[in-house]
Amino acid sequence: MVADLAAAQTPWSVSAAAIAAAIACTGPRARLESVRRAREIAACRADLVEGLRARDVGVIESAAPFVLAHVGEGVYPALRDKGIAVRRADTFPGLDASWVRIAVRRPETTRVLLDALDQIITRP
């Protein structure tokens, strides 16, 4: 009986909710929304990169929703102390504590980060 049931079973059981979500996420409206969001993220990333470069922060550009930035020693904990979350990058092979990974956010959130960097980063 178990063998007969196994033979009739679908190869991959998926719930009705998961099927509905898959259909919703792959339809024409979802494709249009993904294009819109990709453009929005690209514009927000460009704003972030421009702001970082204006502060002489080295940036490794990407197409991802984050950038790798060379902010300098001590900046990560200083940002953390100001309540700003970026990802430390010294856990990535080849990088040290002077690097962080910064998520791409809307312009108003990016402004908060850039204002904090203006307070933290000392220039000669």
Buried (B, 14 or more C-beta within 10 A) or exposed (E): EEEEEEEEEEEEEEEEEEEEEEEEEEEEEEEEEEEEEEEEBEEBBEBBBEBBEEBEBEBEEEEEBBBBBBBBEEBBEBBEEBEBEBBBBEEEEEBEBBBBBBBBBEEEBBEEBBEBBEEBBEEE
